[in-house]
Amino acid sequence: MSSLDDFDYSLWARNNYHGVCGLIAESALYGMYMALLIYALRHLNVSSEDSRTKPRVIALFSLLLMFALSTTLWALDITDFVRGLYEILGRTDGTTTQRNSDYMIELNPRVIAQTTIFSIEYLIGDSVVVWRACALWGYSKKVMLLPTLLLSAAAVLVFFFVGCLGLHDWEYILGEPEVCYNSYIGTFFLSIAINLLATSLIATKAWMHHRFLRSASVKKSTRVLKIMILLVESGFIYLVIWGTKSMSIFMDLNATPGGQFAVSLLNSMGNQVVGLYPTLLMVLVNEQRSAINTDSDNLDVWGKSDINARTKLNTGEGQSAAYSSSSSTTML
C-alpha cells in the first residue's frame, strides 16, 4: 500500500458501493433482457415466404444489434469497476491520488465509447418504437412526418456530440466542453419526445379500437385491446424511467449520498432498459398480431347482439374500421 496522502477513501468506498448495486441491478435486467430476446426470436419467423418476411428480417437485425450493444455496455461497466479496484488496491507505485488520476485518464475513452454506444442504441430503439406506432396508423405520411423529423434531429445531434468531443481532444470526464454537453442533453430530450409521441399515437389507436368495439355492442374487451393497453402502459413506464433519469440534469442529485445512489442506479439500469423496452414492444406486437385473427373471427358473433352493428359488419364498414386499427400490425 502506498504512503498516506489526501485521497478520500470514504468517498471512493461509497462510489464503489453504488457501483456494485448498479451492476447487480443491471445484471438482473440483462438476464431478463436475454430471456425476452430468446422468446422474441422464437416467435419471429423469418423463414416463411410471405410479404412480411422483409420487415421481420429488419426487426431481427434491430433486436440482435440492440442486444449486442447492451451486452457491450454491460461488459464495459464490469471492466470499469474491476479496473478501478485494481488501480487503487492492486497497484503499489506512487500515491493513491496519482493512481486515481492515471485511472481517470484510462477511463475517459471507455466512457466516451459507452456514451456513444448508448446513444446509438436508444436511437435504434426509438426507431423501432416509431416504426410500430406508425404501422398502427397504416404508415400515414401525416403521422410519420413529426416522428421522422425528431429521429433525424436526434441522429444529427449524436454525430455532432461525437465530433465535438473529437475537436476538443476527446476530453469528457475531466472537462467536457459545454457545447458538447448541451448537444448530448438535446439528444436525450429528443428521445423522450419521440417516445412520448409514439406512446400517444398507440394510446389514440387503442382508444379508437375501444370506441369501435362499443359501437358494435361488444360487452367485453378483446385480446387486441388488452395488448394495446399493455403497449401504452409499457410506453409510459419507459417514459417515467427516462423522466426520473433526467432529474439529474435539472438538480444536483450528486450533492447527497441518496442522490448519488439514485443516479448511479438509473445510469446502470438505463443501459439495459433502452434495449429491453423495444424488444418487449416487438413481443407485444407479435401477440397482438396473433390476437387479431381470433378477434376477427368473433366479429360476427358480436354483431348478433345488435342488428345495426351486424348490418355494419356484413357490409364491410365495421371490418374496414377494425382493419384500419390493426392491419398494419400484421406487417411484422
N, C-alpha and C positions, 0 to 999 in steps of 0.2 A: 504494500500500500504506500502511496506517495506521501510526502510530508504534508502537514496540515496547511490549508490555505483558506480562502474565503468562499469556497464552493458551498452552496446551500444544499446540504444533503437532505434536509427535511422536505424542501420543495421538490427535489429530484425524486424522492421516495413517493411523494404524493402523486406526482405526474405519472410515475410508473404504475402506481395502484390504479389510477384512472385508465391507463393504457391496457392493463390486464383485464379490467372489467369490460372495456370496449372490445377487446379481442374475443372475449367469451361471448358477448352478445353478437358480434359479427360472425363468429364461427357457427353459432346456433342458427342464425339467419342463412348462412351459407349452406348448412345442411338442409334446411327447408327449401332453399332455392334449388339445390341439386335434385331433391326428391320431386319437386314440382316440375323441373325441366324434364326429368325422365318420364313423368306422367304425360307431359305435353308432347314429347317426341313419340311416345307410344300411340297417341291418338292423332298425330299429324301425318296422315297418309299421303306421301308424295309419289307413290308408285302407280296410283290409279290414272288411267288415261281419260281425263275429262278436262273441262275448261278451268277447273280450279287448281290444276297442278302447278302452274307458274306462281300464283300467289302463295301457295303452300311452300314452294321452294324458297321464295323470298322470306317467308316467315321463319322457316327452318334456319336459314342463314343468319337472320337477325337474332334469333334466340341463342344460337351457338356462339355468335360473336359477342353478344352481351355477357354470356356466361364466361367466356374466355377472359373478357375484360374484368369482370368481377373477381374471377379467380386470381388474376394478376394483382389486383388491388389487395386482396386478402393476403397473398404471398408477400407483397411488399410491406404490408403492415406488420406481419410477423418478422420480416427481415429488419425493419426499423427498430422494433422492440428488442430483438436479440442483440443486434449490433450496438444499441445504446447501452445495454447491460455490460457487454464485453468492453466497450471503450472506457467505461467508468470503473468497473470492478475487475476486469481481466487484465488490463494493461497496468504497468507499474512505472513507466517512464514519464517524467515530468510531473507537474501538479495536476490535480483533478480538473481545475479550471481550464488548463491548457488542453487537456484531453477532451473536455467537453466542447471547447471551441473548435478543435480539429474535427470532432464528430459532426458539428453543425455544418461545416464545410462539406463533409462527405454526404450528409443527409440532404443538402439543398437540391442536387439534381434528381434524387429519388422523389422528393416531394413535388418537384415540377412535373415529373413523369406521372405521378399519381394524380395530380390535379388535372393534367391534360387528358389522361385516360378516363378519369371520372366524367369530365365534360363531354368527351366523345360518347361515352356510354349513355349518359342521360339524353344526349341528342338523338341517339338511335332509339332509345326507349320512348322519347316524346314523339318520334316519327311513327312508331308502332301505334301509340295511343291515338294520334291524329288520324292515322290510316283507318283504324277501326271505327272511330267516330264518324268520319266522312263516309265510310262504307254503309253505315246505318242510314245515311241520307242519300244513298244512291250516287255518291261522288258528284253531288251538285256543285257546279263551279262557284256559285254564290257562297255556299257553305265552306268550300275548301280555300277560298281566297285568303281570309284572315289567318287561319292556322298556318297556311303555307308561307305567308309573309313573316309571321313570327318565327317559324322554324328557320327560314333563310337568314333572318336577322341574328338569331342565336348562333347559327353556324359561322357567320361572319365575325361575330364578337369572339368566338372561341379561337379562330385563327388570328385575330388581332391580338388577343391576350398572349398567345404563344410568341408571336412576332415581337410584341412589346417587350417581353422578358428577354428575348434574344438581343434586342437593341440596347438593353441595359445590362449586358454582361451576365444574364441569367441570374440576377440577384432576386431572391424570393423570400427566404426565411429571415434573413438579417437586414432586409431593407427593400421591400417590394415597392417599386415606383407607384405613385398614386394613380396614374393613368391606367396602369396595368390592373391594379386592384379594382378600379371602377368598371373596367371592361368585363372583368370576371363576375362582379356583382350584377352587372347588367344582364349577362347570360343567365345567371341564376334566377333572376326575377322574370326573365322571358320564359324560362322553363315553367315557373309557377303559373304564369298567364296562359301558356299553351295548355297545361293540364286542366286549369280551371275552365277554359273554353271547351276543351274536348269533353270533360265531365258534364258540363252544362248541355252540350249537344246530345249526349247519351241520355241525360235526365229528361230533356224535352221529348226525345223519341219515346222513352218509356211512358211518359205522361200521355202522349198521343195514342200509344198502343192501349193504355188503360182506358182511355175515352172510347176507343173503338170497341173494346170488349163490353163496356157499359151500354153502348148504343145497340149492341147485339143481344142485350139482356143476358149476358153471361153472369151467372151467380158466383162464380169462383175465379180466382186468378189462375193464369196459365203458367206452365214452366218457363215459357219465353219471358213473361213479365217478371217472374221471380228472379230469373237470371239477370235480366236487365237492371233490376233493383240492386242486385249484388254488384253489377258493374258500376253503378252510380255510387254505392256505399264504399266500395274499394277505392274509387277515384277520390272521394272526399277524405278518406283515411290517409291516402297518399298526400293529399294537399295539406292536411293537418301536420303531417311529419315535416314537409317542406316548410310550412309556416313556422313551426316550432324551431326548426333549424335556422331560419332567417332571423330569429330574435337576437342572435349574437351580433348581427350587423348593426342593429339599432341601439343596443345597450352592451355595456362591458360586462358580460357574464363571467369573464375570467377574473373579475375582481374578488369573487368569493369562491371557496372550495367547492360548494354545491354547484355554482355556475360552471366552473371548470369541468366538473364531473359530467354535467349535462352536455356541454359542448363536445367533450371527448367521446361520450357515448353516442350522440347523434351523428358525429362525423364517421365513426366506425360503422354504425348501422346503415348509414346512407350508402356506403359502398355496395351493399347487397340489396337494399330496398330499391335502388334505382334500376336494377335489372329484374328483381323479383316481381315487381308490380306489372310491367308489360307482359311477363311470362304468365302471370295469373290472369291477366286480361285475355290472352290468347286461349287459355284453358276455358275460361267462361264463355268466350265466343264459340268455341267448339261445342260446348254443352248447349249453348243457345241454338246452334245450327241443328243439333240432334233433336232439340225440343220442338223446332219449327214444324217438322213433319208430323209429329204427334199432335200438336195443337191444330194444325191444318186439317187433320183427319176428323177433328171434333167440331169443326165449324158448322157442319150440317146439323149435328146434334144440338148445339147451342141454339141454332136458328129455330128449332121446333118450339122453343118456349115463347116465341114472339113471331107472329105472322108477318109483320113488316120486316123484321130482321131476316126472316127466311127468304122473303122475296128479294131483299137486298143482296143476300149471299148467292142466290140462284142466278141473279142477273150478272154476277161478277163484280158488282160495285164494292161489296164488302171484301171480297177476296183481293181486289185491287188495293184497297186500303191496307189490308193485312200485309200484302206483299210489299207495299211501299215502306212499311215499318220494319220489315225483316228480310227482304230479298237480298240485300247487299251482304248480310251476314253469311250467306251461303257461298260467298266468293272465296272463303278460306277453306 
